[in-house]
Amino acid sequence: MASKTKVTRKYQVTIPKEVRKKVGVEVGDEFKVMDKGEAIVLEKISKPRNLLSFAGCWKEYPEDPEEFMKEIRKLWSTWKA
């Protein structure tokens, strides 16, 4: 699939809709940018998919593991499947 796009004054490039849909690009996604000779390659950085990847992201969690799990279960109860 080949599409055409332009570089703006701020060196921004729009990714065509067909490509965004095919690759699953969403607002806020991050990319690794590489050069391969005359080509510029954007590689989508995968979002974390497992619980361990979120380690350390909780700002203020309780010291007691049981209390922590109560808080987690409270959050889970609000999620919709």
N, C-alpha and C positions, 0 to 999 in steps of 0.2 A: 504494500500500500504506500503510495507516494502522495504527499500533500505539499502545498506551498505556503510559506509564512514569511513574515518580514521581521527584521530587528528594529525596535523602536529607538527613539533618541536616548532612552535610558538603558539600552541594550537588553530589553526584555523581548521574549519571543512567546507567542501564543501557540500552545499545543492544539492542533486541530481536534475537533469534537470526536471524530471517528477513532482517532488514536487514543484519546483520553478514555473513551468507553471501553475499547479493546483491552487496554492495559489496566484500567480501573483506577485512574488518577482522580484524586479528590482534593478539595481545598485543604491546604496545610501539609500535603505530602512533601517529603523531602527527596532530593535526587543527588546522586553522585555524578559529577560532571567530569568527563575525560575527553582527551583529544586522541584521535587515531589518524595520524597524518593530517589530511585536509578535512576529516570528518569530526564532528562534535557528537559525543555519545552521552545521553542522559540515562542513568540507571536508577530506577525507583528503589528507594531504600525501604525494605519491608518493615511493617509495623510489628512490634513485639506480639507474639501469639501465646506465650505461656506465662503462668503466674510468676515464675522466678524473675522474668524480665522486668517486673514492676517492683522488685526489691528496692527499698530505700525511698520510694516515692511518697510514702505516707508521712506527712509532716509531723504530726504529734500523735503517736500511737501509744496506748497504755503499756506499761512495763509488764503487767501480769498477762500471760498468754491467754488465760480464760477470758479476761476482760476484752482483750483484743478480738478474740473469736466472737464474742457477743456483739461487738460493734460491726464486724464483718457480716454476721448473720442478719443483723438489722438492715444493712445495706442490701444484701441479697434478696431480702423479702420485698424490696421495692422494685426489683428488676422484673421486666416483662419478657417472657420467652417468645 
